[in-house]
Amino acid sequence: MSKAPGQTSTQFLQLASADKPFVFAGGQSMEDLCLAYETYGQLNATRSNAILLFHALSGSQHAAGFNPEVPGLDGRWTADVQKGWWDLFIGPGKALDTDRYFVICANYLGGCYGSSGPASPNPKTGKPYGADFPAVLSSDVVRSQAALLDHLGIEVLHAVIGASVGGLLAINFATLLPQRVRLVVPIASGLCTTVLTRLTLFEQVLAIENDPQFRGGNYEAGQAPEYGLALARMISHKTFVHLDAIERRARQSVVSSGDQLAWYQMGHNVESYMLHQGKKFVRRFDANSYLRIINLWLRFDPLRDAGVSDAASLFARSAQAGHHYLVFSIDSDFCFYPEEQANLVRELEAAGVSSMHITVHSDKGHDSFLLEPELYTPHLVHTLEGRWRKAGQVPENDAVE
């Protein structure tokens, strides 16, 4: 079947088998794992124009174009996710110019959009893995996506880019596998999990765990902990969207009598708006996968993963590999505060790592990186191009395969 213009499709990599199991950082191993991914653009003859993109908390492998269907997701591939989550940034002439670069994005191991996760069927039982699916750490995601690069024949990335949680993974990739990348771009991210973030994430864990339908993670099809997952999403949503933006959006909402609670009568459109966001989210995401990614965020520790004791030793790896970091802050960010990126840049500078720190001025909060390409594109284009030429590449004349 031919694709419509701009239409993309998800591909799948068999990541583990009986002959080659995948061993998680926690020690558990699995034999039947796959990774869902999409690519955009073409890999050049020298395989040097690849960019690996890490998605955010509830993102997917579908970063650009239109993908009408991913098989086997039990209805989770809703209209909300059929347009690429970074479509404003990826394509011919855009920030990640697919006439020059080969862009790769994969769904995290433990996710629910095609990569193996708790919602995937266990071949031994025919039922979802549920609580039996191992905890996933950031180093597991990095190693699984490095295996994808091996499959594609890519030894060294031109860049690794990630926003929010994806930025944590971009840093993790660069410091675990420093020789496999040149340019590192963490957007609205940080170097560690702050106390405030830890509390916000823990609230979401409690919301899901205390839903009676959760049943320790072994809930049946059609009986998912929707209330807990919706509440978790509401807790997170207020850190992603600036409060002024929430108020603006809510003014266009009408409190529906169908959304009334047992005793409390909602009296403000902000309440109705947030409840709507929570209810919409449960149609497209799995609670167990949400817990896996939250746990990854809570346990994020690049020092532990690299086997070092301080940031100076961590970023010495980047200095030795000749990395350049382009770090973005958003001045209205309530999720990863600008102070977190400032701390990251201080550590990079102390280690002698080349870096540039850009602060974006926006009234949209953390979600700015999804919505305002005009604020990021000039810096991304300049840095991607500049580091390309510094590496001795000439994109205009570099033949593609």
C-alpha positions as CSV (number, residue, x, y, z in Angstrom):
1,M,0.0,0.0,0.0
2,S,1.4,3.4,-1.0
3,K,1.7,6.2,1.6
4,A,0.1,9.6,1.4
5,P,2.4,12.5,1.3
6,G,3.9,13.1,4.8
7,Q,2.6,9.7,6.0
8,T,5.0,7.7,8.1
9,S,5.0,4.2,9.5
10,T,6.5,2.5,12.6
11,Q,9.2,-0.1,12.2
12,F,10.2,-2.8,14.7
13,L,13.5,-4.2,15.8
14,Q,13.8,-7.5,17.6
15,L,15.9,-6.5,20.5
16,A,16.3,-9.8,22.3
17,S,15.9,-13.5,21.7
18,A,16.5,-16.8,23.5
19,D,20.0,-16.8,22.1
20,K,20.6,-13.2,23.1
21,P,18.5,-12.0,26.1
22,F,18.5,-8.4,27.2
23,V,19.7,-7.9,30.7
24,F,18.2,-4.9,32.5
25,A,20.2,-2.8,34.9
26,G,18.3,-4.3,37.8
27,G,19.5,-7.8,36.9
28,Q,16.4,-9.3,35.3
29,S,16.7,-10.6,31.7
30,M,14.1,-11.0,28.9
31,E,14.3,-13.0,25.7
32,D,11.4,-11.5,23.7
33,L,11.8,-7.8,23.4
34,C,11.3,-5.4,20.5
35,L,11.8,-1.7,19.9
36,A,9.4,0.5,17.9
37,Y,11.0,3.3,15.9
38,E,10.6,5.7,13.0
39,T,13.1,7.4,10.8
40,Y,13.0,10.5,8.7
41,G,15.3,11.6,5.9
42,Q,18.0,9.4,4.4
43,L,21.2,8.1,5.9
44,N,24.2,9.4,3.9
45,A,26.9,7.2,2.3
46,T,29.3,7.7,5.2
47,R,26.5,7.2,7.8
48,S,27.5,10.4,9.5
49,N,24.4,12.5,9.3
50,A,22.2,10.7,11.9
51,I,20.4,12.4,14.8
52,L,18.9,10.4,17.6
53,L,15.9,12.0,19.2
54,F,14.6,11.0,22.7
55,H,10.9,11.7,23.4
56,A,9.4,13.1,26.6
57,L,7.4,11.4,29.3
58,S,4.3,10.4,27.4
59,G,5.7,10.7,23.9
60,S,6.3,8.0,21.3
61,Q,8.5,7.0,18.3
62,H,6.2,9.0,16.1
63,A,8.0,12.4,16.0
64,A,7.1,13.7,12.5
65,G,4.5,13.4,9.8
66,F,1.2,11.5,10.0
67,N,0.9,7.9,11.2
68,P,-2.7,6.6,11.1
69,E,-2.0,3.3,12.8
70,V,0.4,1.3,14.9
71,P,-0.7,-2.4,15.2
72,G,-1.3,-4.1,18.5
73,L,-2.0,-1.1,20.7
74,D,-5.6,-2.0,21.8
75,G,-6.9,1.4,20.8
76,R,-4.2,3.5,22.4
77,W,-3.2,5.0,19.1
78,T,-5.8,7.8,19.2
79,A,-6.2,10.8,17.0
80,D,-4.2,12.8,19.6
81,V,-1.0,11.0,18.7
82,Q,-1.3,10.4,15.0
83,K,0.4,13.7,14.1
84,G,4.2,13.6,15.0
85,W,4.9,15.2,18.3
86,W,7.8,17.3,16.9
87,D,6.4,17.7,13.4
88,L,7.0,21.5,13.6
89,F,10.7,20.8,13.9
90,I,11.4,17.8,11.6
91,G,11.2,17.9,7.8
92,P,12.7,19.6,4.7
93,G,13.9,23.1,5.7
94,K,12.9,22.7,9.3
95,A,15.2,22.7,12.4
96,L,16.0,19.0,11.8
97,D,16.3,19.3,8.1
98,T,15.5,15.9,6.5
99,D,17.2,17.0,3.3
100,R,20.4,16.9,5.3
101,Y,19.9,14.7,8.3
102,F,18.7,11.2,9.1
103,V,16.5,11.5,12.2
104,I,15.7,8.4,14.4
105,C,13.2,8.3,17.2
106,A,12.3,5.2,19.2
107,N,9.6,4.4,21.8
108,Y,11.3,3.7,25.2
109,L,11.6,0.2,26.3
110,G,8.8,-0.2,28.8
111,G,6.6,2.1,26.8
112,C,3.1,1.4,25.3
113,Y,3.4,2.5,21.7
114,G,5.0,-0.6,20.2
115,S,8.1,-1.2,22.1
116,S,8.0,-4.1,24.6
117,G,6.4,-3.0,27.9
118,P,3.9,-4.0,30.6
119,A,1.0,-3.9,28.1
120,S,2.7,-6.3,25.7
121,P,1.5,-9.9,25.7
122,N,3.7,-12.4,27.5
123,P,4.2,-15.2,25.0
124,K,4.1,-17.7,27.9
125,T,0.7,-16.7,29.1
126,G,-0.9,-14.7,26.3
127,K,-1.8,-12.0,28.8
128,P,0.0,-8.6,29.3
129,Y,3.2,-8.8,31.3
130,G,1.7,-6.2,33.8
131,A,3.6,-6.2,37.1
132,D,6.0,-8.8,35.8
133,F,7.7,-6.5,33.3
134,P,11.0,-5.3,34.9
135,A,11.7,-1.8,36.1
136,V,13.4,0.2,33.3
137,L,16.3,2.6,34.1
138,S,17.7,5.3,31.8
139,S,20.7,3.2,31.1
140,D,18.4,0.4,29.8
141,V,16.9,2.8,27.3
142,V,20.3,4.1,26.2
143,R,21.6,0.5,25.7
144,S,18.5,-0.6,23.8
145,Q,18.7,2.4,21.5
146,A,22.4,1.9,21.0
147,A,21.5,-1.6,19.7
148,L,19.1,0.1,17.3
149,L,22.0,2.3,16.0
150,D,24.1,-0.9,15.6
151,H,21.2,-2.4,13.6
152,L,21.1,0.7,11.3
153,G,24.9,0.6,10.9
154,I,25.5,3.9,12.6
155,E,28.7,4.1,14.7
156,V,28.7,7.9,15.5
157,L,25.8,10.2,15.7
158,H,26.0,13.7,14.5
159,A,23.7,14.7,17.4
160,V,21.6,13.3,20.2
161,I,18.7,15.5,21.2
162,G,16.1,15.2,23.9
163,A,13.6,17.5,25.7
164,S,12.3,17.1,29.2
165,V,12.9,13.5,30.3
166,G,14.4,13.0,26.8
167,G,17.1,15.5,27.8
168,L,18.1,13.3,30.7
169,L,18.5,10.4,28.3
170,A,20.5,12.5,25.9
171,I,23.0,13.4,28.7
172,N,23.0,9.7,29.8
173,F,23.7,8.6,26.2
174,A,26.5,11.1,25.8
175,T,28.3,10.2,29.1
176,L,27.8,6.4,28.8
177,L,28.8,6.2,25.1
178,P,30.8,9.3,24.6
179,Q,32.5,8.1,21.4
180,R,29.2,7.6,19.7
181,V,28.1,11.2,19.4
182,R,29.4,14.7,18.6
183,L,26.7,17.2,19.6
184,V,24.4,16.9,22.7
185,V,21.2,19.0,22.9
186,P,19.3,18.8,26.2
187,I,16.1,21.0,26.0
188,A,14.3,22.1,29.2
189,S,16.0,19.3,31.1
190,G,18.6,18.9,33.9
191,L,21.3,16.8,35.5
192,C,19.4,15.3,38.4
193,T,15.9,14.8,39.8
194,T,15.2,17.7,42.2
195,V,13.3,17.4,45.4
196,L,10.3,19.2,44.0
197,T,10.2,17.0,40.9
198,R,10.6,13.9,43.1
199,L,7.6,14.9,45.2
200,T,5.5,15.6,42.1
201,L,6.4,12.3,40.6
202,F,5.7,10.4,43.9
203,E,2.3,12.0,44.0
204,Q,1.6,10.5,40.6
205,V,2.8,7.1,41.7
206,L,0.5,7.2,44.7
207,A,-2.5,8.2,42.5
208,I,-2.1,5.1,40.3
209,E,-1.1,2.7,43.1
210,N,-4.1,3.6,45.2
211,D,-6.7,3.2,42.5
212,P,-8.6,0.1,43.5
213,Q,-8.5,-1.1,39.9
214,F,-4.7,-1.1,39.8
215,R,-4.4,-4.5,41.6
216,G,-0.7,-4.3,42.0
217,G,-0.2,-3.7,38.3
218,N,-2.1,-6.9,37.2
219,Y,-5.4,-5.2,36.1
220,E,-7.5,-6.9,33.4
221,A,-8.3,-5.5,30.0
222,G,-11.2,-3.0,30.2
223,Q,-10.6,-2.6,34.0
224,A,-7.5,-0.3,34.0
225,P,-7.0,2.2,36.8
226,E,-8.4,5.0,34.8
227,Y,-9.1,7.3,37.8
228,G,-5.6,7.0,39.2
229,L,-4.0,7.5,35.8
230,A,-6.2,10.5,35.1
231,L,-5.3,12.0,38.4
232,A,-1.6,11.4,37.8
233,R,-1.8,13.2,34.4
234,M,-3.6,16.1,36.1
235,I,-0.7,16.4,38.6
236,S,1.9,16.4,35.8
237,H,-0.1,18.6,33.4
238,K,0.1,21.7,35.7
239,T,3.9,21.5,35.5
240,F,4.0,21.2,31.7
241,V,1.7,24.0,30.9
242,H,2.2,27.5,32.3
243,L,-0.6,28.4,34.7
244,D,-1.6,31.5,32.7
245,A,-1.9,29.3,29.6
246,I,-4.1,26.9,31.5
247,E,-6.4,29.7,32.5
248,R,-6.5,31.0,28.9
249,R,-7.4,27.5,27.6
250,A,-9.9,26.9,30.3
251,R,-11.8,30.1,29.4
252,Q,-12.9,28.3,26.3
253,S,-14.2,25.3,28.2
254,V,-17.6,24.8,29.6
255,V,-18.2,22.9,32.9
256,S,-20.3,19.9,31.9
257,S,-22.8,18.4,34.2
258,G,-21.5,15.0,33.1
259,D,-18.2,15.8,34.8
260,Q,-19.7,16.5,38.3
261,L,-18.3,14.5,41.2
262,A,-20.3,12.7,43.9
263,W,-20.4,15.6,46.4
264,Y,-18.2,18.4,45.1
265,Q,-19.7,20.5,42.4
266,M,-17.1,21.9,40.1
267,G,-17.4,25.6,40.0
268,H,-14.6,26.8,37.7
269,N,-13.6,26.0,34.1
270,V,-10.0,25.3,35.2
271,E,-11.3,22.3,37.1
272,S,-13.3,21.1,34.1
273,Y,-10.3,21.6,31.8
274,M,-7.9,19.6,34.0
275,L,-10.4,16.8,34.4
276,H,-10.8,16.7,30.6
277,Q,-7.0,16.4,30.2
278,G,-6.9,13.5,32.6
279,K,-9.8,11.6,31.0
280,K,-8.4,12.2,27.5
281,F,-5.0,10.8,28.5
282,V,-6.2,7.5,29.8
283,R,-7.5,6.6,26.4
284,R,-4.0,6.7,24.9
285,F,-1.7,5.5,27.7
286,D,-1.1,2.5,29.9
287,A,-0.8,3.0,33.7
288,N,2.0,0.4,34.1
289,S,4.1,2.0,31.3
290,Y,3.5,5.4,33.0
291,L,4.9,4.1,36.2
292,R,7.9,2.6,34.5
293,I,8.8,5.9,32.9
294,I,8.2,7.8,36.2
295,N,10.4,5.3,37.9
296,L,13.1,5.9,35.3
297,W,12.9,9.6,36.0
298,L,12.9,9.1,39.8
299,R,15.9,6.8,39.6
300,F,17.9,8.9,37.1
301,D,21.5,9.0,38.2
302,P,24.1,9.5,35.5
303,L,27.0,9.3,38.0
304,R,25.9,5.8,39.1
305,D,25.5,4.7,35.5
306,A,28.9,6.0,34.5
307,G,30.6,4.6,37.7
308,V,31.9,8.0,38.8
309,S,31.5,10.0,42.0
310,D,31.1,13.6,40.7
311,A,30.0,15.7,37.8
312,A,33.6,16.6,37.0
313,S,34.5,13.0,36.3
314,L,31.2,12.5,34.4
315,F,31.8,15.3,32.0
316,A,35.5,14.6,31.6
317,R,34.2,12.0,29.2
318,S,32.5,14.6,27.1
319,A,35.6,16.8,27.2
320,Q,37.8,13.9,26.0
321,A,35.3,13.0,23.2
322,G,35.1,16.7,22.0
323,H,31.4,17.1,22.6
324,H,29.6,20.4,22.2
325,Y,26.4,20.9,24.3
326,L,23.6,23.2,23.2
327,V,21.5,23.7,26.3
328,F,18.0,25.3,26.2
329,S,16.1,26.8,29.1
330,I,12.6,28.1,29.1
331,D,12.1,31.1,31.4
332,S,8.5,30.1,32.4
333,D,9.2,26.4,32.9
334,F,7.7,24.9,36.1
335,C,8.8,21.4,35.3
336,F,12.6,21.8,34.8
337,Y,13.3,25.2,36.2
338,P,16.0,27.3,34.4
339,E,18.2,27.0,37.5
340,E,18.6,23.3,36.6
341,Q,20.1,24.1,33.2
342,A,22.3,26.8,34.6
343,N,23.7,24.2,37.0
344,L,24.3,21.8,34.1
345,V,26.2,24.4,32.2
346,R,28.3,25.3,35.2
347,E,29.4,21.7,35.5
348,L,30.1,21.5,31.8
349,E,32.2,24.6,31.9
350,A,34.1,23.4,35.0
351,A,34.9,20.2,33.1
352,G,36.1,22.1,30.1
353,V,33.3,21.0,27.8
354,S,32.3,23.3,24.9
355,S,28.8,24.5,25.5
356,M,26.2,27.2,24.6
357,H,23.3,28.1,26.9
358,I,20.1,29.6,25.3
359,T,17.2,30.9,27.4
360,V,13.9,31.0,25.5
361,H,11.4,33.6,26.6
362,S,7.9,32.1,26.4
363,D,4.5,32.4,28.1
364,K,3.8,28.7,27.4
365,G,5.9,27.1,30.1
366,H,7.6,23.7,29.7
367,D,5.5,22.8,26.6
368,S,7.1,25.6,24.7
369,F,9.6,23.1,23.2
370,L,6.6,21.4,21.5
371,L,4.8,24.5,20.3
372,E,7.2,27.3,19.3
373,P,9.7,26.2,16.7
374,E,10.6,29.8,15.9
375,L,12.3,30.2,19.3
376,Y,14.5,27.1,18.8
377,T,15.1,26.6,15.1
378,P,17.7,29.3,14.5
379,H,19.9,28.0,17.2
380,L,19.4,24.4,16.3
381,V,20.2,25.0,12.6
382,H,23.2,27.1,13.4
383,T,24.7,24.6,15.8
384,L,23.9,21.5,13.8
385,E,25.4,23.1,10.7
386,G,28.4,24.5,12.5
387,R,29.3,21.2,14.2
388,W,28.8,19.4,10.9
389,R,31.3,21.6,9.2
390,K,33.7,21.4,12.1
391,A,33.6,17.6,11.7
392,G,34.6,18.1,8.1
393,Q,31.3,17.3,6.5
394,V,29.6,19.1,3.7
395,P,25.8,18.3,3.7
396,E,25.0,19.8,0.3
397,N,27.4,17.5,-1.5
398,D,27.3,14.4,0.8
399,A,25.5,11.7,-1.2
400,V,22.8,9.7,0.4
401,E,22.3,5.9,0.2
